Amino acid sequence: VSDVVRVRRPVAPGLAVRAVFPNPAREQATVRLDLPDREAVTVALYDVLGRQVWSTTDRAGPGRRDLALPAGRLASGVYTVQVTAGGQRERARLTVVH
């Protein structure tokens, strides 16, 4: 019988959407990302019918990054925020109210 040994496996670094705030939003929202490498990041907003209503592409370095979303230009409703970088895709929800 031996002592308990705790082993931690490192989590593979990858794209992560940490938060979309404020949610619900009126004028502007922010999507907070963690990026593993310097790469092009595409952020797109889709309405409930799956139509793309806005997108932008930015070159960002590794680490935490905040990108602005133009909630004030959108109709009130629920949107899907899709972030694509380095062959990975993450999604989050955003509610816009006016």
ABEGO torsion letter per residue (X at the ends): XBBBBBBBBBBBBBBBBABBOBOBBAABBBBBBBBABBBBBBBBBBBAAGBBABBBBBBBBBEBBBBBBBAAABBBEBBBBBBBBGGBBBBBBBBBBX
